[in-house]
Structures are given as structure tokens and as C-alpha cells.
Amino acid sequence: MIRLGRAFGRGLGRPQFQGIRFRLGTALALALLPILALGLFQTNAQFRVQDLQRRDDLQLAAERTAASVRGRLDSTTVLLQALRPEALELFCEPRLTALVQRIEGLEGLARLSSTGQTACASQQLNAASPVWLVKARDSAWFQRLRDGEDTVLARAPLRTGESTGLIVAIRLERPLGAFDGAMVAVIPLAALQPDIADRALPEGSQAALTDGDGHILTATDSEAFQLADGGGVEGWVDRARRDASAIFEADDARGRPRVYAGAALAGRDVYALLSAPAPSLLSWAQLNPVGALLIPLLAWLIAFLAVMWVSERIVVRWLVYLERVAAIYARGRFSVRPVQAMNAPAEIRVLARTLDELAETITTRDAALHASLEEKDALMREIHHRVKNNLQIISSLLSMQQRALTDPQAKTAVGDTRQRISALALIYRTLYQSADLRYADARIFLTELVGQLVASEAARGPLVTSSVEADSLVVDPDKLAPLALWLVEAVTNAQKHAFAGRGGALTVRFRVNGDTSVLEVEDDGPGVSETFRAGVGRTLMGAFAKQLRGEVEIAPAPGGGAIARMTFATPEAVTPTDPADLGTGGTSRRS
């Protein structure tokens, strides 16, 4: 009996057993996962609340920004309404010029006639002669005033050297309501720049003004309103109307997710659009990490470590010890006994006792089985040996009978039968000489059978040389018998028709090609014998081939002579006796 005390003491820290302890501890600690899951759920819920609050803050900030800019535009509209055409008939240009100079954030004032011609303009506009003013009659915003809109906002077209501005135009009417032109004011977009200093805005927020098509008029950071697909926020107004929501999400030009919220400033011409970074994993710091995540995580970690320690001291180390004992049993060494487990808890002692009894039972049963197998093996070999001897006696009797016959055909028939019996006897000899009684190597058997067939006729005629090229295929005797009998018929045919009176060369090939195998017998005689095609030997070859689910073909050889070929389904095989055949596919032997 072998004691494992020292091995147990040295082996507990081996890396391969660390995984066992860890997996068991992990399995036991899984019961505590609901605590961590609850913390994660609460954290996720707070993330969602934070996201909704951010969206609401952004929407409210957009509305405040819109209200601020709207107030600036409303004051400009009131100014234009106050400048009635009657008050501008005399000294029109000086008055408008003085107003522009006195009012901050105003770039120019102008009075347009009903045909779009400039009736009067401040000196600032007269000096610049902007295209939008010169061609006002053809512009869309002037046409909208002519069609009946009271107030129109439009972006002043850019031109080299000009600052970008916003056109604020109101409709003028005659006493009976007929269109009488427009009063126009130009406000620099810089004066309308939204304020992002609002404390309610999330960090990193940016603001912009857009027209009704979503084109940016002015922005605190233009890249925040350039999207990752290469485009801008064009079309967001239509999407907001269609989806009934002025809030949407998109990735900016830097690939960062952002939330956008918009609000209308005036009618359908100008909108305020605010953008803020979307909540990410890093925004957890804005929550309460101690209450939301760290406390559940700490509780789970403490419980996990406690379970790991307890399981290691009470369970795991003994299981590792018993696992070592079982591994020794798996290698066939049943003399080892788990004596150290006598100091383990009661459950482990029961398991150790069971392993001990198992080893004792296996040892006893193995000894009985080995003795029985050796006895059966000896009996089977003796049976095969006696069957082989009996077949050889029958072959000898037939040989004596053959010598007593005078009829050539009868002598030939008896000789053929004797060769078939000798082939069957060779099968039994091969079996009792092999390491495994259940199988025989086809290559070894075919080589010996061809040598036996050629040797039996060597003293009766000219010299016949033979060569065997065969793959190794280990099969059971039931498949080997029809294979051997087919070969006997093919070789006998060659001896009768190809080598009679002249000798020659006989080649036997056996190839295994996956699901099918091919057995060929080639001679260098005069060619295919028509007598053989209709003879008993040809019929027997077809019958043996059917037993192997194969087909027989008699064909001329490329270099002269004939080839008898049988193609059949490859029998179930075990590993070849010669491992070299796995790489070379076969070998050859000449005699």
C-alpha cells in the first residue's frame, strides 16, 4: 500500500488544481449574483433617468435660447413697423443711416417698393450694394411677402468681403390692403449667436441657428453639427415634424454620439438647435457610485472570497487529493489507497472509502478477466489450429485422389478444389498466428497466398515469377474468405491460360482507395481467354465479388496479357498492422 501524504502536501499548489478550486468557488458564489445584478439594474435605471433628464434639460435650454433670439428679432420687427413709409419720405437715407449707427446689432435698413426696387436704404447698404438687395424682386423671401406673409426671415447671401447676416422683412400695405413693398433690416448673425453659458446645459454643449431646411446659419462649434456620414443636420426640421419630436441622436464628425434638441424662433424660417454629448459609460461618475454599484459589488466580492476560502479549507483540497488518487487508478495502478482522507470531513471519508472499495473490486475483477481472456484466447487459437490441420488433411486426401485420376478434366477440377481448401486453411493459420484472433492483415495474407499458389505449380511447369503490391488493411475473416477465393480463381486462370507451357510474370495488386478497394491479377500471357469468360471460374469470381458488394472485370493489360480486376466496397478496418502504410499507402514483395 502506497501512502500519499508527502505527495499531497507538495501538490496542493500545482497550477492544474487551481482551476478546480476556482470553478467550485465560482459555482458556489453564483448564488450571490442577484446582489450584483440588483446593483447593476439600479445603475442602469439611473443611467436612463439621467439620459431623460439630459434630454429635458437640452430641450428646455433650446427653448430658452429660441426665446432669447426671438426677443431680438421681435424688437427688430417692431422697429420696422414703427418706420412707416410716411415718416421716411423726406431725408429717408440720413434717418435710416442714423438709426443703424445708434442701434447695436443692426447692419442696415431699407425700404423696397412693390416691384422690389430699393426706394430708400441706409448708407451702409447703399455703399455695399449687396446682391440680395439689388435682386430682391427675384428672391423667394420677397415673393413670400408679395403672396401675403406679414414677416419673413432669410439668410443674406454670402459675397466676398461681406459679413453674413439675417434679413428681417415685413410686408407694407396700402390703405385698401394692396401690397406696397417691404421694410427690410439686416442683423449680423454674430449678434444672434446662442449663449451656451447656461448652467443647466450638460458639459460640452454647443448651439447653432438653422434655417427651415436645417442649414447652419451660425454655430458655436460647427464640427458638433457635422455628422459622421459626412453630411450635416440638414432635414432635421422635417424629421422633427414627421416624428413629432424635436430631439434626435447622431454621431458627430469625430464619431462621438450626441443628442440634439431644437426649437422654432420665428415661423418656419429660423430655428435654434442645441447639441450635447450622449451619456456614456464614463458618465457613471455623475451618479452615486457608492450606493448604486460599489456597495453591491463589494458585498458580492466579500461573499465570493469567503466562499472560496471555506470551500478550499473544507472541500476543495480533499477533492483535489481524491482526484489525484483517481488519476492514478486511471493509469491502472490500483495498489494506491487514499489513507490521508481519513482526516477529512465525513462526506469526504465516505467518498474515499468508496474509491478504496472500487480499486479493490477492479483489481479482483481484472485478474479474473485476464485469466478468462487468456484461456479463451488459447482455446480459440487451438480451434483455428485444428481447423487448419483438418483442412490440410482434406487437401492431402484430395491430392492423393487427384494423383489416382486419369481424366484430365477431373484432375483439374480436384486440383482447383484443393487450392480453394488450401486458401481457407491459410486464413486459419494467419488468424492463430496473429496478435489478435479477430482480425488479419490482408497484405500479409495475400502475399502468403500468392506465394503458396505459385509454389504449388512450380514443379509442374516453366518458371513463373510473382510480385505482390498491397496496402495494409486489417479485416475480419468473414471478408477475407471471399477475397482469398476470388484470388485463387484469378491466379488459377492465369496458370491455366497464360503460363501453361511457357511460364511468365504474375503481378497482384491490392489498393485501398477510401470507400472502395481494388484487387487486380495481371499476367503477361497471350490475352483474355474467351473460354475463361464462360467457364466455372468466371462464375465463381462473380459470386465471390457479390459477397463483397463488388464487380468483376476482365480486360487486356496495357503491355500485353490480361488483367482480372475486382472493385468492391472497402470492408470495415482497424488500424493497419504496419503504421508505415498510413504514409505510403502500401508495399510490395516479390518472389
BAMAR-456492 format. One record per residue (C-alpha): x, y negated, z. Coordinates in steps of 0.5 Angstrom, whole numbers, padded with zeros to 4 digits, always signed. Layout:
! BAMAR-456492
XYZ ...
! end
This chain:
! BAMAR-456492
+0000+0000+0000 +0003-0007-0002 +0002-0013+0002 +0000-0020-0001 +0002-0024+0005 +0008-0027+0002 +0005-0028-0005 -0001-0031-0002 +0003-0036+0002 +0007-0038-0004 +0002-0038-0010 -0004-0043-0007 -0001-0049-0010 +0000-0046-0017 -0003-0050-0023 -0007-0045-0025 -0011-0044-0019 -0012-0052-0018 -0017-0052-0024 -0021-0046-0020 -0022-0051-0013 -0023-0057-0017 -0029-0053-0021 -0032-0051-0015 -0032-0057-0011 -0035-0061-0017 -0040-0056-0017 -0042-0057-0010 -0041-0064-0011 -0046-0065-0017 -0052-0064-0011 -0050-0071-0009 -0050-0074-0016 -0057-0077-0015 -0054-0082-0011 -0049-0085-0016 -0055-0084-0021 -0059-0089-0017 -0054-0094-0016 -0053-0094-0024 -0060-0094-0025 -0061-0100-0021 -0055-0103-0024 -0058-0102-0031 -0064-0105-0028 -0061-0111-0026 -0057-0112-0033 -0064-0112-0036 -0066-0117-0031 -0060-0121-0033 -0061-0121-0040 -0068-0123-0040 -0066-0129-0035 -0061-0131-0040 -0066-0131-0046 -0071-0135-0042 -0065-0140-0040 -0063-0140-0047 -0070-0142-0050 -0071-0147-0044 -0065-0150-0046 -0066-0150-0053 -0073-0154-0052 -0070-0159-0048 -0064-0160-0053 -0070-0161-0058 -0074-0166-0053 -0068-0170-0053 -0066-0170-0060 -0074-0171-0061 -0074-0177-0057 -0068-0180-0061 -0072-0179-0068 -0078-0182-0065 -0075-0188-0063 -0073-0189-0070 -0080-0187-0073 -0083-0193-0068 -0077-0198-0071 -0079-0196-0078 -0087-0197-0076 -0085-0204-0073 -0081-0206-0079 -0088-0208-0083 -0087-0210-0090 -0090-0217-0089 -0084-0218-0084 -0079-0216-0089 -0081-0221-0095 -0076-0227-0093 -0069-0225-0091 -0070-0218-0092 -0063-0216-0092 -0060-0220-0087 -0065-0218-0082 -0064-0210-0083 -0057-0211-0083 -0057-0215-0076 -0062-0209-0074 -0057-0204-0076 -0051-0208-0072 -0055-0208-0066 -0058-0201-0065 -0053-0196-0063 -0053-0189-0068 -0056-0193-0074 -0052-0193-0080 -0057-0196-0085 -0064-0199-0086 -0068-0199-0093 -0075-0201-0096 -0077-0197-0102 -0082-0199-0107 -0088-0194-0109 -0084-0192-0115 -0077-0190-0111 -0074-0196-0113 -0070-0200-0107 -0074-0206-0105 -0069-0208-0100 -0063-0205-0096 -0058-0207-0090 -0051-0209-0092 -0049-0202-0090 -0053-0198-0095 -0052-0204-0101 -0044-0203-0100 -0044-0196-0101 -0050-0195-0106 -0051-0187-0104 -0054-0182-0109 -0059-0180-0105 -0062-0188-0104 -0061-0189-0112 -0064-0183-0114 -0069-0183-0108 -0075-0183-0114 -0073-0176-0116 -0072-0173-0109 -0076-0168-0105 -0077-0172-0099 -0079-0178-0103 -0084-0173-0106 -0087-0171-0100 -0088-0178-0098 -0092-0179-0104 -0096-0173-0103 -0099-0175-0096 -0094-0174-0091 -0093-0179-0086 -0086-0177-0083 -0080-0174-0087 -0073-0172-0084 -0068-0170-0089 -0061-0169-0090 -0057-0174-0093 -0053-0171-0099 -0045-0171-0098 -0041-0175-0102 -0033-0176-0101 -0032-0182-0097 -0039-0182-0094 -0041-0179-0087 -0046-0174-0086 -0053-0177-0084 -0060-0175-0083 -0066-0179-0087 -0072-0181-0083 -0077-0184-0087 -0084-0186-0086 -0090-0187-0091 -0092-0194-0093 -0100-0195-0095 -0104-0201-0098 -0110-0203-0094 -0114-0198-0098 -0109-0192-0097 -0106-0192-0103 -0098-0190-0103 -0094-0197-0102 -0087-0194-0102 -0083-0192-0095 -0079-0195-0090 -0072-0191-0089 -0067-0190-0083 -0060-0186-0084 -0058-0183-0077 -0051-0180-0077 -0051-0173-0075 -0046-0174-0070 -0051-0178-0066 -0056-0172-0066 -0050-0167-0063 -0054-0163-0058 -0051-0163-0051 -0048-0156-0048 -0046-0159-0041 -0053-0156-0039 -0051-0152-0032 -0057-0148-0034 -0053-0145-0040 -0049-0139-0040 -0042-0140-0041 -0039-0140-0048 -0046-0143-0050 -0046-0147-0057 -0051-0151-0060 -0053-0153-0067 -0058-0157-0071 -0061-0154-0077 -0066-0156-0083 -0072-0152-0085 -0068-0147-0089 -0063-0145-0083 -0057-0149-0086 -0053-0152-0081 -0053-0160-0080 -0049-0160-0074 -0046-0156-0069 -0041-0156-0063 -0038-0150-0066 -0039-0148-0073 -0036-0141-0072 -0041-0139-0067 -0046-0140-0072 -0043-0136-0078 -0045-0128-0078 -0040-0122-0078 -0043-0120-0085 -0040-0127-0088 -0047-0131-0088 -0050-0136-0084 -0056-0136-0080 -0060-0138-0086 -0067-0136-0086 -0068-0135-0078 -0074-0140-0078 -0078-0136-0083 -0076-0130-0079 -0078-0133-0072 -0085-0135-0075 -0085-0128-0078 -0083-0124-0072 -0087-0130-0067 -0080-0130-0063 -0075-0136-0064 -0070-0131-0060 -0066-0126-0064 -0059-0123-0063 -0053-0122-0068 -0045-0122-0069 -0042-0128-0070 -0036-0129-0075 -0031-0126-0069 -0035-0120-0069 -0038-0122-0062 -0045-0120-0060 -0049-0127-0059 -0056-0129-0057 -0059-0134-0061 -0065-0139-0059 -0069-0144-0063 -0074-0150-0062 -0077-0155-0067 -0075-0162-0067 -0080-0165-0072 -0085-0162-0076 -0082-0157-0081 -0075-0161-0082 -0070-0160-0076 -0069-0155-0071 -0065-0154-0065 -0061-0148-0065 -0057-0145-0059 -0052-0139-0058 -0050-0136-0052 -0045-0129-0051 -0050-0123-0050 -0049-0119-0044 -0043-0114-0044 -0040-0109-0039 -0036-0115-0036 -0042-0119-0034 -0043-0114-0028 -0039-0119-0024 -0044-0124-0024 -0049-0118-0021 -0048-0116-0014 -0043-0110-0015 -0042-0108-0007 -0050-0107-0007 -0051-0105-0014 -0046-0100-0015 -0040-0100-0011 -0043-0097-0004 -0047-0091-0008 -0040-0090-0012 -0036-0090-0005 -0042-0085-0002 -0041-0080-0007 -0033-0080-0007 -0033-0079+0000 -0038-0073+0000 -0034-0071-0006 -0028-0071-0002 -0031-0068+0004 -0034-0062+0000 -0027-0061-0004 -0024-0060+0003 -0029-0056+0006 -0029-0051+0000 -0022-0051+0000 -0021-0049+0007 -0027-0044+0008 -0028-0041+0001 -0023-0043-0005 -0017-0041-0002 -0020-0034-0001 -0023-0033-0007 -0016-0035-0011 -0013-0029-0006 -0018-0024-0009 -0017-0027-0016 -0010-0025-0015 -0012-0018-0013 -0017-0017-0018 -0012-0019-0024 -0007-0014-0021 -0013-0009-0022 -0014-0011-0029 -0007-0009-0030 -0008-0002-0028 -0004-0003-0021 -0010+0000-0016 -0005+0001-0011 -0005-0006-0008 -0010-0008-0002 -0013-0014+0000 -0011-0014+0007 -0010-0021+0008 -0017-0022+0007 -0019-0019+0014 -0017-0026+0017 -0022-0029+0012 -0030-0031+0014 -0035-0025+0014 -0037-0026+0007 -0030-0026+0004 -0029-0020+0008 -0035-0016+0005 -0032-0018-0002 -0025-0016+0000 -0028-0009+0002 -0032-0008-0004 -0026-0009-0008 -0022-0004-0004 -0027+0001-0005 -0027-0001-0012 -0020+0000-0013 -0020+0007-0009 -0026+0009-0014 -0023+0007-0020 -0016+0011-0018 -0020+0017-0017 -0024+0017-0023 -0019+0015-0027 -0015+0021-0025 -0021+0026-0026 -0022+0023-0033 -0015+0023-0035 -0015+0030-0033 -0021+0032-0037 -0019+0028-0043 -0012+0032-0044 -0016+0038-0043 -0021+0036-0049 -0015+0034-0053 -0011+0040-0052 -0018+0044-0054 -0019+0040-0060 -0012+0041-0062 -0013+0048-0061 -0019+0049-0065 -0016+0045-0071 -0010+0049-0071 -0014+0055-0071 -0019+0053-0077 -0013+0051-0081 -0010+0058-0080 -0017+0061-0082 -0017+0057-0088 -0010+0059-0089 -0012+0066-0088 -0017+0065-0093 -0013+0062-0098 -0008+0068-0098 -0013+0073-0099 -0015+0069-0105 -0008+0069-0107 -0008+0077-0107 -0015+0077-0110 -0012+0073-0116 -0006+0077-0117 -0010+0083-0118 -0015+0080-0123 -0013+0081-0130 -0019+0076-0133 -0015+0069-0134 -0021+0065-0133 -0023+0069-0127 -0016+0068-0124 -0016+0060-0126 -0023+0060-0122 -0020+0063-0116 -0014+0059-0116 -0018+0053-0116 -0022+0055-0110 -0015+0057-0107 -0013+0050-0108 -0019+0047-0105 -0019+0051-0099 -0011+0049-0098 -0013+0042-0098 -0018+0043-0093 -0013+0046-0089 -0008+0041-0090 -0014+0036-0087 -0014+0040-0080 -0006+0040-0080 -0006+0033-0081 -0011+0032-0075 -0008+0036-0070 -0001+0033-0071 -0003+0026-0071 -0003+0022-0065 -0011+0021-0065 -0015+0027-0067 -0021+0023-0069 -0017+0020-0075 -0012+0021-0080 -0008+0016-0085 -0010+0017-0092 -0003+0015-0094 +0001+0021-0091 -0005+0026-0092 -0005+0024-0100 +0003+0024-0100 +0003+0031-0097 -0003+0034-0101 +0000+0032-0108 +0007+0035-0106 +0003+0041-0104 -0001+0042-0110 +0006+0040-0115 +0010+0045-0111 +0005+0051-0111 +0005+0050-0119 +0013+0049-0119 +0015+0056-0120 +0010+0058-0126 +0012+0053-0131 +0016+0047-0133 +0018+0042-0128 +0013+0037-0126 +0015+0030-0122 +0010+0027-0118 +0010+0020-0115 +0005+0017-0110 +0004+0010-0109 -0001+0009-0103 -0004+0004-0098 -0005+0006-0091 -0012+0007-0089 -0014+0011-0082 -0020+0014-0083 -0024+0020-0080 -0024+0027-0083 -0031+0026-0086 -0029+0021-0091 -0022+0025-0092 -0025+0031-0094 -0029+0029-0101 -0023+0024-0102 -0018+0030-0102 -0023+0035-0106 -0023+0030-0111 -0016+0029-0112 -0015+0037-0112 -0019+0037-0118 -0016+0031-0122 -0009+0034-0120 -0011+0041-0123 -0014+0038-0129 -0007+0034-0130 -0004+0041-0129 -0008+0045-0134 -0009+0040-0140 -0003+0035-0139 +0003+0039-0136 +0002+0046-0139 +0008+0049-0143 +0011+0042-0143 +0012+0039-0136 +0012+0032-0135 +0011+0026-0129 +0005+0025-0125 +0003+0019-0121 -0002+0018-0116 -0004+0011-0113 -0009+0009-0108 -0010+0002-0107 -0015-0002-0102 -0018-0008-0104 -0022-0011-0099 -0029-0007-0099 -0027-0003-0105 -0022+0002-0106 -0019+0006-0112 -0016+0013-0113 -0012+0014-0119 -0009+0020-0122 -0004+0019-0128 -0001+0023-0133 +0004+0023-0139 +0000+0028-0143 -0003+0028-0150 -0009+0024-0147 -0016+0025-0145 -0019+0032-0146 -0026+0033-0148 -0026+0040-0145 -0025+0037-0138 -0030+0032-0140 -0036+0037-0140 -0032+0042-0135 -0034+0044-0128 -0028+0040-0125 -0031+0034-0128 -0038+0035-0125 -0035+0037-0118 -0031+0030-0118 -0037+0026-0120 -0040+0030-0114 -0035+0028-0109 -0035+0021-0111 -0042+0020-0110 -0041+0022-0103 -0036+0016-0102 -0041+0012-0106 -0036+0011-0112 -0036+0012-0119 -0031+0016-0123 -0028+0014-0130 -0023+0018-0135 -0019+0013-0139 -0013+0013-0143 -0007+0011-0140 -0003+0005-0143 +0003+0008-0144 +0000+0015-0147 -0003+0020-0143 -0010+0020-0138 -0012+0016-0132 -0017+0019-0127 -0020+0014-0123 -0025+0014-0117 -0027+0007-0115 -0031+0007-0108 -0033+0004-0102 -0028+0003-0097 -0029+0007-0091 -0029+0004-0084 -0022+0004-0082 -0018+0003-0076 -0011-0001-0075 -0006+0002-0080 -0001+0007-0077 +0004+0003-0080 +0004-0004-0079 +0008-0006-0085 +0002-0004-0089 -0001-0010-0086 +0004-0015-0090 +0006-0010-0096 -0001-0007-0098 +0002+0000-0099 +0008+0004-0100 +0011+0010-0105 +0014+0016-0104 +0017+0020-0110 +0018+0028-0110 
! end
